[in-house]
Amino acid sequence: MKARTIKSFLGRRLHRCYSRRLTLAFTFVIVTMIALLLGSLLLRLFAQVSTQDTLSSPWHYYCERGLCKKAEITANVTAPLALSVCQIFCGEAGGIWPKPTGHVSVGNFAAKLDPDRIVLSGVDALGDAGSLVNENVERLKNNAKALGGARLAAGGYGLTINVAGPLGDQPPPKLTLKTAENYTLKITQQSSGQLLADITSESYFGVRHALETLSQLIVFDDLYRELKIARDVYISDGPTFPYRGILLDSSRNFMDKASILRTIEAMAMSKLNTFHWHITDSHSFPYVSRTLPKMSLYGAYTPDKIYTEADIKEIVRFGLVRGVRVLPEFDAPAHVGEGWQWVGHNATVCFKSEPWQKFCVEPPCGQLNPTSEKVYEIMAAIFTDMLRDFKPDFFHMGGDEVNINCWNSSGIITDWMLKRGWDLSEASFYKLWDYFQTKAYDKLTKANNGVELDAVLWTSGLTNEENIKHIDPKKYIIQIWTTKFDATISRLIRNNFRVIFSNYDALYLDCGFGAWVGEGNNWCTPYKGWQKIYDNSPMQILKNQGFTNEIKHLVLGAEAALWSEQVDSTSVDSRLWPRSAAMAERLWSDPSSTWIHAEHRMLRHRERLVQRGILADSLEPEWCLQNQGHCYS
């Protein structure tokens, strides 16, 4: 009994000991597993906290089917992208505006860039062109620095810009309708980390466009507070149309110099190349003629609301640096009045006549008197001054909205016609207009040292079927302001006129506001949205009228027009931008796709304009920019 008792006792002790060890082991396993789980959770939490300590946002973007998609940054995201960086890779042309016309290849990597280490190489011997390229590179550096401002982190790789092409063999750069604006751009990164941008072009203007594209491939990464540049890039590019313009009227309301410079800056950002300056009209004459200073003395709204020789020199040089010609328009024989009061010799007729609706389309009325020799003397002086100030490769002579009733109301004019054996029929007044235009063009030629210049005229009664014989397609380019359905368009093409489209049903940017004479809306309502402007294809207009691509050489391009009855320096930016950029892509690329495929790049380009100081209108809520694909129509 005693032995069994001892065995039983020992067995119970051993069982208790074994059970305790099993319990301890099990407890250890459980505690270890809990510890590992907690450790994993802590590591994840630490990683997220660490990420948030490093990055400025909990959100990043990834590219999916051409759209940058927004997502939360988690521990599984090893290389989060800011929206700005995602957009330079994602989609058919990334964030480039206007869309390139040739080959586009943008790699999937971006390098940190130090803007202070951007240098230019290979232009020392290129004379005037080299100096202009150097100025553009300095602009690029300064604009890149401004992207991040005080938030920009120090450091990054350097960028060497190499320029190749026959620039040194050319005279001082001057943009013409035949200037090659094509370029190629290649961006690579060496093993040392140094970045290279190789640019090739036949002209200074092509190099400038390449630098504009390069600037759009440099973005501020707001996740890391760094400048980033796309690498592994190859782009071949060039415009579809040689004339890509904006008309700005500074006569109805004065535009200060700063607003004109901002307009040209935004044009350069969109690769538009012609600033058409409607600088005088019946309302005011702010252009200071060196030969005839009384024109602005009598015609300016105030002594300060003028454009001096120094102002124009600055504006023209500013445009040249940015690849933009400044084309003056001296509108005649209609749209004149203020500034001519001192001339005498019955130089103007029906100035401020009432009721104005009988003599013109808006007050004040006023037209030149074609029978006055003093008129041609004054015009010759203004032509001489404008050609010297602007040095244009062609000239805009206006010719808009001549009113036959105005001339017919002047006894001096009708007597002159009758003495010549003419009657007072409408055909005779068009004969009078032909007389004026012939003499005016002769004065323009003499002012240009006897060399004929191409001249631009608006569509008018002169381009009607019965009157088109009065104008020579070898001398005149016609700017079309009527609708895209107008039979005048096909008439001009059939008669071999070169044309510039400004059809008001898409390209008049002053439309869609309240009337300023009377009530209701203004005459060309409705407002033209960027989508309508984008889809306004000159070639499609002509195809709809039965033409083929064989006549493409007659289509110089198009121009958005901003008449200033209801806009001045305070609102010019928002009326022009970003809608004019929609036209810019149409004229540069003439894409086969509609505006829908350009929407996200357009929103990005609008942000660029604002960053550069252009007060461009907002097109959509910012949420749409950050949540691509959700604001569909």
Secondary structure, DSSP 8 states (H G I E B T S, - for coil): -HHHHHHHHHHHHHHHHHHHHHHHHHHHHHHHHHHHHHHHHHHHHHHHHHHHHHSS-SEEEEEETTEEEEEE--TT-SS-B-HHHHHHHSSSSTT-SS--SS-EEE-S-EEEEEEEEEEEES-TTSHHHHHHHHHHHHHHHHHHHHHHGGG--S--EEEEEEEESGGGGS-S----TT----EEEEEEE-TTS-EEEEEE-SSHHHHHHHHHHHHHTEEEETTTTEEEEE-SEEEEE--S-SEEEEEEE-SSS---HHHHHHHHHHHHHTT--EEEEE---SS---B--SS-THHHHHHSSSTTS-B-HHHHHHHHHHHHHTT-EEEEEEEESBS--TT-TTT-TT-EESTT-SSGGGT-SSSS--EE-TT-HHHHHHHHHHHHHHHHHH--SSEEEE-----HHHHHT-HHHHHHHHHTT--SSHHHHHHHHHHHHHHHHHHHHHHTTT----EEEESSGGGSTTTGGGS-TTTEEEEE-S-TT-HHHHHHHHTT-EEEE--HHHHBTT-SSB-SSSSSB-TT-S---HHHHHT--HHHHHHHTT--GGGGGGEEEEEEEE--TT--TTTHHHHHTTHHHHHHHHHHH--SS-GGGGHHHHHHHHHHHHHTT------S-HHHHHSTTSS--
